[in-house]
Amino acid sequence: MLLLPVLLSAILPASAQDDPRWEHESIPQDIDLHDFVELWNGSEFDTGWVPSGSPLAVRFQIESTGGAEIEMEGVGFMGWPDGLTMAIDPVPNTGEIIVDAALDAVTSIKFDVDIYAWESEIDRRGIDVEGEATFSPFLLMGDLPSTVEVAFEGDTNELLNWDFQVFTGVTAGIIVDLGPEATTTFNGENWYVDGERLDSAGQEAWVEPLGEAYQDVGVEYVGHWNSRLDLVLNPVFQVCVDIIGCWDLVDIDIPIPLASDDFDQFFPTSTLVFPLPVIGELPARHDYGTIELGSTAVLELPIENIGALDLEGAAFVTGSSYFSVYPEYFQAGAAATDGVVVSFTPGAEGDFEGTLVLQSNDPLEPEIEIPLLASAMVSYETGNADGTGDETGNGNGSRAKPQVVRTEVGGCGCTTVDDQSTGGGLALLALGGLVFLRRRRSSET
């Protein structure tokens, strides 16, 4: 008997023994968050002709497309008995964010000197903007870190180096450098667990228990994005005339705040399925009826687990001390049955009441009370008061034969078993307990 609680705890998942948040816990469920967001999508920029009014001018048109991909891993835990609650813990160092964007830069040139005037597109090319970072999820309030940043500062690249002969004795040239700069930041806004909002790390959500073998819980994560993409263009214009020489028409930096984003986005919903123990249907009450003194009535009470996680608990009786229960603990695997034997052995005449209390790890019904009713009376077969015996052939000092009355859940169906010895009732009670334990062990195997 003393080893039984230890054996019961040994079959539970390790997390249920070690997690200080709850006394009981379901099997943890993995969460894999994966999402893609569009950044700078469809952003356009057009410098127009610069410098304005110059005989030699250039025009830059830039379009950007791109996005960021992010992954995070976590574990959902469900525990009780302080309500059926859920917590979502991150798996350290499993966060990864990758920014990948593309720029399409188009360069056009215009020349207007005296009677010579023309313009044309002279270059079109793509430029990649990328970066990545790793972090520990979920970047909520109270997390360290609470924000992850991906910064990209590209080297200044020569976008264009071009010269041409305007007419005999006159040449023109243009050199353009491009330097892209991008910064993307991400942090977690909150979780939603079955519609309940969680804003900070370590916060728990209450979940309505359904009394079913599996509890489905929908969880949604919301992240906040802030991103910008800037370009710095450095065009240098030069004209050379054979008679006069060469000179720069313009050498300027053109900062281009190309695109920016600031928004929240829901990650795809994850559905977590937690197995739970569920105690089966039990009688609302039990009435042993009238029992003769010196007899014992027993109720063999099956305890069925209709859930998907081990059901375990304790049984005890309150009220009249003439009621007792054996064993004091029960345990049934998923879709299995265990049970207890509840006995009534009266020591005096009268009506008696008690309550069978079943405390278990069923989150919906952690405690069930079953009222017990019984009456006791003196047998009519006892001897006469003067000790001479009655006239039924029992002889002097004859007394009633002890009885064991067995009852099954669902009705009386009582039977009486005679025993010739004075201790027969208790012997049969012990035998009934052994038979029931044998059933229990069979069901466990």
RODO-2510 file (C-alpha; in nm, 4 decimals, decimal comma):
residues 445
     n   res          X          Y          Z
     1     m     0,0000     0,0000     0,0000
     2     l     0,2721     0,2510     0,0820
     3     l     0,4409     0,1957    -0,2532
     4     l     0,1290     0,2673    -0,4560
     5     p     0,1547     0,6515    -0,4745
     6     v     0,5162     0,6206    -0,5876
     7     l     0,4217     0,3771    -0,8604
     8     l     0,1422     0,6025    -0,9795
     9     s     0,3697     0,9044    -1,0096
    10     a     0,6262     0,7012    -1,1975
    11     i     0,3904     0,6465    -1,4916
    12     l     0,3211     1,0158    -1,5416
    13     p     0,5140     1,2241    -1,7966
    14     a     0,8320     1,3759    -1,6522
    15     s     0,6997     1,7277    -1,7065
    16     a     0,3999     1,6552    -1,4839
    17     q     0,6341     1,5715    -1,1966
    18     d     0,8809     1,8551    -1,2521
    19     d     0,6700     2,1517    -1,3634
    20     p     0,5970     2,3637    -1,0546
    21     r     0,3043     2,5404    -1,2175
    22     w     0,0523     2,2600    -1,1851
    23     e    -0,0147     1,9414    -0,9938
    24     h    -0,1348     1,7637    -1,3084
    25     e    -0,0327     1,8141    -1,6676
    26     s    -0,1190     1,6850    -2,0119
    27     i     0,1384     1,5862    -2,2730
    28     p     0,3203     1,8993    -2,4044
    29     q     0,2479     1,9956    -2,7634
    30     d     0,5023     2,1371    -3,0074
    31     i     0,4367     2,4690    -3,1807
    32     d     0,6084     2,5621    -3,5068
    33     l     0,5491     2,9218    -3,6127
    34     h     0,6279     3,0114    -3,9716
    35     d     0,5208     3,3198    -4,1591
    36     f     0,6114     3,5426    -4,4534
    37     v     0,5431     3,9131    -4,4788
    38     e     0,5687     4,1447    -4,7751
    39     l     0,7929     4,4461    -4,7256
    40     w     0,8302     4,7514    -4,9491
    41     n     0,6031     4,5837    -5,1991
    42     g     0,5161     4,8003    -5,4981
    43     s     0,7180     5,0985    -5,3724
    44     e     0,8281     5,3279    -5,6538
    45     f     1,0624     5,6234    -5,6743
    46     d     1,1349     5,8631    -5,9590
    47     t     1,3932     6,1381    -5,9252
    48     g     1,2804     6,3182    -6,2367
    49     w     1,5493     6,4852    -6,4438
    50     v     1,8372     6,6080    -6,2288
    51     p     1,9825     6,8577    -6,2116
    52     s     1,6897     7,0560    -6,3370
    53     g     1,7707     7,2799    -6,6347
    54     s     2,1114     7,1241    -6,6942
    55     p     2,2126     7,0488    -7,0534
    56     l     2,3053     6,7022    -6,9305
    57     a     2,0597     6,5390    -6,6915
    58     v     1,9913     6,1931    -6,5534
    59     r     1,6770     6,0247    -6,4290
    60     f     1,6533     5,7328    -6,1848
    61     q     1,3466     5,5168    -6,1411
    62     i     1,3488     5,2512    -5,8716
    63     e     1,0976     4,9843    -5,7815
    64     s     1,1288     4,7518    -5,4857
    65     t     0,9814     4,4146    -5,3994
    66     g     1,0668     4,1853    -5,1150
    67     g     0,9750     4,0405    -4,7829
    68     a     1,0848     3,8680    -4,4683
    69     e     1,0489     3,5066    -4,3599
    70     i     1,0423     3,4186    -3,9918
    71     e     1,0363     3,0964    -3,7923
    72     m     1,0003     3,0276    -3,4200
    73     e     0,9505     2,7131    -3,2122
    74     g     0,7709     2,6720    -2,8827
    75     v     0,5887     2,4249    -2,6615
    76     g     0,2311     2,4458    -2,5356
    77     f     0,1642     2,3176    -2,1837
    78     m    -0,1729     2,2470    -2,0243
    79     g    -0,2095     2,1896    -1,6514
    80     w    -0,4547     2,1909    -1,3647
    81     p    -0,6212     2,1745    -1,1001
    82     d    -0,6226     2,5547    -1,0516
    83     g    -0,8501     2,5766    -1,3527
    84     l    -0,7535     2,4237    -1,6863
    85     t    -0,4758     2,6607    -1,7882
    86     m    -0,2276     2,6886    -2,0722
    87     a     0,1194     2,8348    -2,1018
    88     i     0,3334     2,8715    -2,4128
    89     d     0,7072     2,8498    -2,3604
    90     p     0,9671     2,9284    -2,6278
    91     v     1,2380     2,6899    -2,7361
    92     p     1,5572     2,8944    -2,6880
    93     n     1,7529     3,0089    -2,9922
    94     t     1,5054     2,8732    -3,2470
    95     g     1,3988     3,2099    -3,3878
    96     e     1,5244     3,3011    -3,7340
    97     i     1,4392     3,5954    -3,9559
    98     i     1,5544     3,6348    -4,3155
    99     v     1,5019     3,9554    -4,5133
   100     d     1,5210     3,9270    -4,8902
   101     a     1,4362     4,2184    -5,1185
   102     a     1,5134     4,3212    -5,4727
   103     l     1,5459     4,6620    -5,6323
   104     d     1,4953     4,7301    -5,9988
   105     a     1,6923     5,0424    -6,0900
   106     v     1,6437     5,2134    -6,4270
   107     t     1,8753     5,4940    -6,5433
   108     s     1,7902     5,7307    -6,8263
   109     i     1,9939     6,0232    -6,9664
   110     k     1,8999     6,3444    -7,1423
   111     f     2,1231     6,5833    -7,3402
   112     d     2,0175     6,9277    -7,4544
   113     v     2,2900     7,1520    -7,5989
   114     d     2,2087     7,4017    -7,8674
   115     i     2,0328     7,2141    -8,1429
   116     y     2,1240     6,8720    -8,0050
   117     a     1,8593     6,7243    -7,7758
   118     w     1,7745     6,3610    -7,7011
   119     e     1,7026     6,1207    -7,4134
   120     s     1,7242     5,7445    -7,3680
   121     e     1,7205     5,4624    -7,1132
   122     i     2,0781     5,3512    -7,0783
   123     d     2,0805     5,0998    -6,7920
   124     r     1,8474     4,8632    -6,6069
   125     r     1,9638     4,6312    -6,3320
   126     g     1,8533     4,4500    -6,0194
   127     i     2,0095     4,4977    -5,6776
   128     d     1,9586     4,2550    -5,3882
   129     v     1,8980     4,3699    -5,0310
   130     e     1,9240     4,0906    -4,7764
   131     g     2,0072     4,0067    -4,4169
   132     e     1,9275     3,7592    -4,1409
   133     a     1,9362     3,7198    -3,7631
   134     t     1,8734     3,4484    -3,5023
   135     f     1,7078     3,5033    -3,1659
   136     s     1,5112     3,3386    -2,8847
   137     p     1,1296     3,3532    -2,9287
   138     f     0,8763     3,5048    -2,8595
   139     l     0,9871     3,8653    -2,8172
   140     l     0,6953     3,9506    -2,5904
   141     m     0,6909     4,1963    -2,3039
   142     g     0,9316     4,0659    -2,0431
   143     d     1,1306     3,8558    -2,2912
   144     l     1,4999     3,9036    -2,3515
   145     p     1,5457     4,0134    -2,6184
   146     s     1,2141     4,1862    -2,6808
   147     t     1,3056     4,3024    -3,0330
   148     v     1,5131     4,1564    -3,3137
   149     e     1,6675     4,3777    -3,5826
   150     v     1,8053     4,2934    -3,9253
   151     a     2,0199     4,5736    -4,0692
   152     f     2,1648     4,5868    -4,4185
   153     e     2,4095     4,8514    -4,5278
   154     g     2,5277     4,7607    -4,8729
   155     d     2,8602     4,8658    -5,0103
   156     t     2,8513     5,1639    -5,2414
   157     n     2,8342     5,0129    -5,5846
   158     e     2,9033     5,1756    -5,9141
   159     l     2,5651     5,1705    -6,0719
   160     l     2,6703     5,3436    -6,3920
   161     n     2,9897     5,4599    -6,5637
   162     w     2,9110     5,5808    -6,9079
   163     d     3,0428     5,8320    -7,1587
   164     f     2,9572     5,9201    -7,5138
   165     q     3,0482     6,1634    -7,7885
   166     v     2,7929     6,4337    -7,8208
   167     f     2,9420     6,5642    -8,1431
   168     t     3,2893     6,6120    -8,2790
   169     g     3,5137     6,7578    -8,0129
   170     v     3,2587     6,7305    -7,7296
   171     t     3,2147     6,4260    -7,4993
   172     a     2,9982     6,3750    -7,1935
   173     g     3,0170     6,1234    -6,9118
   174     i     2,8224     6,0161    -6,6049
   175     i     2,9258     5,8070    -6,3072
   176     v     2,6580     5,6964    -6,0576
   177     d     2,7185     5,5207    -5,7272
   178     l     2,4346     5,3554    -5,5338
   179     g     2,4354     5,2640    -5,1666
   180     p     2,1266     5,0826    -5,0262
   181     e     2,0456     5,0844    -4,6535
   182     a     1,7680     4,8776    -4,4937
   183     t     1,6546     4,8091    -4,1376
   184     t     1,3811     4,5663    -4,0335
   185     t     1,2723     4,5226    -3,6719
   186     f     1,0325     4,2634    -3,5326
   187     n     0,8782     4,2085    -3,1907
   188     g     0,5888     4,0062    -3,0540
   189     e     0,2652     4,1808    -2,9736
   190     n     0,0733     3,9010    -2,8018
   191     w    -0,0725     3,5522    -2,8143
   192     y    -0,4399     3,4609    -2,8377
   193     v    -0,5340     3,1316    -2,6684
   194     d    -0,8926     3,0390    -2,7560
   195     g    -0,9575     3,4122    -2,7876
   196     e    -0,7927     3,5097    -2,4566
   197     r    -0,5109     3,7584    -2,5040
   198     l    -0,1672     3,7026    -2,3502
   199     d     0,0670     4,0009    -2,3631
   200     s     0,3692     3,9099    -2,1539
   201     a     0,6147     3,6249    -2,1207
   202     g     0,5118     3,3549    -1,8712
   203     q     0,1454     3,4573    -1,8708
   204     e    -0,1099     3,1758    -1,8495
   205     a    -0,4504     3,1478    -2,0144
   206     w    -0,7578     2,9795    -1,8710
   207     v    -0,9265     2,7255    -2,0982
   208     e    -1,2835     2,6000    -2,0611
   209     p    -1,2679     2,2247    -1,9885
   210     l    -1,4956     2,0253    -2,2161
   211     g    -1,4896     1,6887    -2,0418
   212     e    -1,3626     1,5192    -2,3567
   213     a    -1,0711     1,2848    -2,4181
   214     y    -0,8929     1,5509    -2,6232
   215     q    -0,9010     1,9244    -2,5643
   216     d    -0,8435     2,1237    -2,8846
   217     v    -0,6985     2,4698    -2,8307
   218     g    -0,6438     2,7267    -3,1048
   219     v    -0,3450     2,9565    -3,0528
   220     e    -0,2550     3,2634    -3,2598
   221     y     0,0598     3,4723    -3,2445
   222     v     0,0680     3,8371    -3,3474
   223     g     0,3932     4,0057    -3,4484
   224     h     0,4768     4,3702    -3,5167
   225     w     0,6950     4,4732    -3,8108
   226     n     0,8736     4,8005    -3,8724
   227     s     1,0916     4,8339    -4,1759
   228     r     1,2511     5,0994    -4,3929
   229     l     1,4580     5,0988    -4,7105
   230     d     1,6760     5,3957    -4,8071
   231     l     1,9003     5,4541    -5,1036
   232     v     2,1788     5,7049    -5,1533
   233     l     2,2543     5,7963    -5,5132
   234     n     2,5726     5,9846    -5,6033
   235     p     2,5668     6,1003    -5,9665
   236     v     2,8673     6,2829    -6,1115
   237     f     2,8251     6,4545    -6,4502
   238     q     3,1209     6,5608    -6,6648
   239     v     3,1560     6,7363    -7,0013
   240     c     3,4775     6,7563    -7,1998
   241     v     3,5339     6,9994    -7,4903
   242     d     3,8551     6,9600    -7,6864
   243     i     3,9271     7,3328    -7,7010
   244     i     3,8151     7,4215    -7,3442
   245     g     3,8816     7,1090    -7,1345
   246     c     3,6703     6,9011    -6,8890
   247     w     3,4586     7,0067    -6,5998
   248     d     3,2003     6,8527    -6,3618
   249     l     2,8517     6,9772    -6,4125
   250     v     2,7278     6,8268    -6,0875
   251     d     2,8448     6,5982    -5,8060
   252     i     2,5664     6,5439    -5,5528
   253     d     2,4229     6,2889    -5,3103
   254     i     2,0560     6,2119    -5,3474
   255     p     1,9044     6,0416    -5,0398
   256     i     1,6029     5,8349    -5,1322
   257     p     1,3700     5,7160    -4,8519
   258     l     1,2348     5,4507    -5,0795
   259     a     0,9901     5,2616    -4,8620
   260     s     0,8747     5,2063    -4,5046
   261     d     0,6349     4,9697    -4,3311
   262     d     0,4776     4,9590    -3,9845
   263     f     0,2092     4,6964    -3,9215
   264     d     0,0880     4,3972    -3,7178
   265     q     0,0376     4,0574    -3,8722
   266     f    -0,1219     3,7363    -3,7417
   267     f     0,0736     3,4182    -3,7888
   268     p    -0,1237     3,1156    -3,9136
   269     t    -0,3382     2,9616    -3,6396
   270     s    -0,1980     2,6550    -3,4642
   271     t    -0,4322     2,3944    -3,3175
   272     l    -0,2953     2,2083    -3,0178
   273     v    -0,4539     1,8777    -2,9134
   274     f    -0,4067     1,7861    -2,5473
   275     p    -0,5078     1,4386    -2,4183
   276     l    -0,6898     1,4484    -2,0858
   277     p    -0,8244     1,1982    -1,8315
   278     v    -1,2043     1,1791    -1,8100
   279     i    -1,3835     0,9822    -1,5399
   280     g    -1,6798     0,7824    -1,6676
   281     e    -2,0392     0,7938    -1,5477
   282     l    -2,0969     0,7026    -1,1819
   283     p    -2,4162     0,6491    -0,9818
   284     a    -2,5679     0,9595    -0,8271
   285     r    -2,6211     0,7702    -0,4986
   286     h    -2,6261     0,4192    -0,3569
   287     d    -2,8680     0,2655    -0,1086
   288     y    -2,7623    -0,0646     0,0494
   289     g    -3,1111    -0,1208     0,1864
   290     t    -3,1562    -0,2928     0,5248
   291     i    -2,8708    -0,5109     0,6479
   292     e    -2,8762    -0,7456     0,9470
   293     l    -2,6316    -0,6859     1,2266
   294     g    -2,3281    -0,9077     1,1830
   295     s    -2,3510    -0,8892     0,8040
   296     t    -2,1576    -0,6850     0,5470
   297     a    -2,2897    -0,5301     0,2280
   298     v    -2,0392    -0,4480    -0,0457
   299     l    -2,0657    -0,2289    -0,3541
   300     e    -1,8261    -0,3135    -0,6344
   301     l    -1,7874     0,0217    -0,8103
   302     p    -1,6126     0,0278    -1,1501
   303     i    -1,4246     0,3519    -1,2266
   304     e    -1,3906     0,3917    -1,6013
   305     n    -1,1474     0,6234    -1,7763
   306     i    -1,3060     0,7390    -2,1032
   307     g    -1,0202     0,9844    -2,1617
   308     a    -0,6899     0,9622    -2,3480
   309     l    -0,4552     1,0187    -2,0513
   310     d    -0,4044     0,8102    -1,7367
   311     l    -0,6719     0,8644    -1,4723
   312     e    -0,5552     0,8436    -1,1130
   313     g    -0,7057     0,9389    -0,7821
   314     a    -0,7903     0,8648    -0,4219
   315     a    -1,1069     0,7299    -0,2604
   316     f    -1,2294     0,7802     0,0947
   317     v    -1,5564     0,7823     0,2903
   318     t    -1,6990     1,0495     0,5185
   319     g    -1,9958     1,0187     0,7534
   320     s    -2,0729     0,6989     0,9402
   321     s    -1,7687     0,4920     1,0314
   322     y    -1,9599     0,1783     0,9332
   323     f    -1,8842     0,2621     0,5687
   324     s    -1,5363     0,1878     0,4314
   325     v    -1,3632     0,1747     0,0923
   326     y    -1,0832    -0,0407    -0,0445
   327     p    -0,8385     0,0304    -0,1985
   328     e    -0,7749     0,3952    -0,1218
   329     y    -0,6208     0,4654    -0,4628
   330     f    -0,7252     0,3910    -0,8183
   331     q    -0,5555     0,4207    -1,1534
   332     a    -0,6846     0,3478    -1,5025
   333     g    -0,5056     0,3950    -1,8326
   334     a    -0,6659     0,5474    -2,1384
   335     a    -0,9948     0,3690    -2,2219
   336     a    -0,9422     0,1311    -1,9262
   337     t    -1,1299     0,0587    -1,6024
   338     d    -1,0272     0,0283    -1,2388
   339     g    -1,2494     0,0310    -0,9339
   340     v    -1,3040     0,0227    -0,5588
   341     v    -1,5114    -0,1820    -0,3162
   342     v    -1,7332     0,0171    -0,0787
   343     s    -1,8492    -0,1787     0,2261
   344     f    -2,1146    -0,1280     0,4914
   345     t    -2,0624    -0,3256     0,8153
   346     p    -2,3050    -0,1984     1,0805
   347     g    -2,2210    -0,2124     1,4486
   348     a    -2,5601    -0,0952     1,5710
   349     e    -2,9226    -0,0728     1,4655
   350     g    -3,0483     0,2337     1,2820
   351     d    -3,0275     0,4338     0,9635
   352     f    -2,6830     0,5487     0,8511
   353     e    -2,5471     0,7884     0,5933
   354     g    -2,2052     0,8391     0,4442
   355     t    -2,0408     0,9862     0,1375
   356     l    -1,7962     0,8211    -0,0991
   357     v    -1,5511     1,0868    -0,2190
   358     l    -1,3486     1,0286    -0,5359
   359     q    -1,0706     1,2794    -0,5968
   360     s    -0,8942     1,2423    -0,9314
   361     n    -0,6951     1,4250    -1,1967
   362     d    -1,0050     1,4691    -1,4144
   363     p    -0,9880     1,8465    -1,4830
   364     l    -1,3649     1,8820    -1,5294
   365     e    -1,4698     1,6795    -1,2224
   366     p    -1,1740     1,6694    -0,9846
   367     e    -1,3984     1,5632    -0,6948
   368     i    -1,7126     1,3521    -0,7076
   369     e    -1,9316     1,2764    -0,4059
   370     i    -2,1674     0,9785    -0,4016
   371     p    -2,4135     0,9672    -0,1065
   372     l    -2,4384     0,6290     0,0683
   373     l    -2,7510     0,5147     0,2557
   374     a    -2,8037     0,2008     0,4637
   375     s    -3,0062     0,0618     0,7527
   376     a    -2,9197    -0,2033     1,0118
   377     m    -3,1493    -0,4294     1,2123
   378     v    -3,1255    -0,7213     1,4548
   379     s    -3,1890    -1,0560     1,2911
   380     y    -3,5147    -1,2298     1,3799
   381     e    -3,3190    -1,5558     1,4135
   382     t    -3,1306    -1,4511     1,7268
   383     g    -3,1813    -1,6498     2,0489
   384     n    -3,4460    -1,5863     2,3215
   385     a    -3,3721    -1,3432     2,5925
   386     d    -3,3518    -1,6194     2,8586
   387     g    -3,0824    -1,8021     2,6611
   388     t    -3,2919    -2,1187     2,6225
   389     g    -3,3101    -2,0856     2,2520
   390     d    -3,6133    -2,0691     2,0287
   391     e    -3,8260    -2,3537     1,9000
   392     t    -3,6942    -2,3510     1,5462
   393     g    -3,4258    -2,6129     1,6094
   394     n    -3,1331    -2,3746     1,6504
   395     g    -3,0551    -2,4864     2,0077
   396     n    -2,9343    -2,2885     2,3043
   397     g    -2,7388    -1,9731     2,2295
   398     s    -2,7822    -2,0015     1,8559
   399     r    -2,7266    -1,6771     1,6585
   400     a    -2,7776    -1,5506     1,3114
   401     k    -2,5466    -1,6617     1,0391
   402     p    -2,3348    -1,3688     0,9057
   403     q    -2,4147    -1,2433     0,5574
   404     v    -2,2252    -1,0732     0,2780
   405     v    -2,4591    -0,8817     0,0523
   406     r    -2,3063    -0,7920    -0,2842
   407     t    -2,4503    -0,5115    -0,4893
   408     e    -2,3625    -0,3972    -0,8372
   409     v    -2,3971    -0,0453    -0,9733
   410     g    -2,7286     0,0055    -1,1427
   411     g    -2,9725    -0,1737    -0,9147
   412     c    -3,0179    -0,3953    -0,6156
   413     g    -2,9541    -0,7417    -0,7606
   414     c    -2,8547    -0,8442    -0,4085
   415     t    -2,7542    -1,1956    -0,3112
   416     t    -2,6961    -1,3403     0,0342
   417     v    -2,4092    -1,5774     0,1015
   418     d    -2,4172    -1,7851     0,4219
   419     d    -2,1054    -1,8542     0,6296
   420     q    -2,0858    -2,1015     0,9224
   421     s    -1,8140    -1,9155     1,1117
   422     t    -1,8450    -1,6038     1,3168
   423     g    -1,5763    -1,4270     1,1146
   424     g    -1,7205    -1,5250     0,7778
   425     g    -1,8408    -1,1775     0,6827
   426     l    -1,4990    -1,0210     0,7120
   427     a    -1,3379    -1,3112     0,5329
   428     l    -1,5747    -1,2721     0,2408
   429     l    -1,5109    -0,8957     0,2362
   430     a    -1,1378    -0,9577     0,2057
   431     l    -1,2073    -1,2181    -0,0632
   432     g    -1,4226    -0,9690    -0,2520
   433     g    -1,1409    -0,7160    -0,2367
   434     l    -0,8923    -0,9701    -0,3728
   435     v    -1,1253    -1,0667    -0,6566
   436     f    -1,1730    -0,7043    -0,7457
   437     l    -0,7977    -0,6354    -0,7356
   438     r    -0,7480    -0,9330    -0,9663
   439     r    -0,9911    -0,7708    -1,2091
   440     r    -0,8050    -0,4454    -1,1767
   441     r    -0,4674    -0,6003    -1,2519
   442     s    -0,6147    -0,7807    -1,5501
   443     s    -0,7458    -0,4561    -1,6908
   444     e    -0,4046    -0,2922    -1,6462
   445     t    -0,2325    -0,5615    -1,8481
***
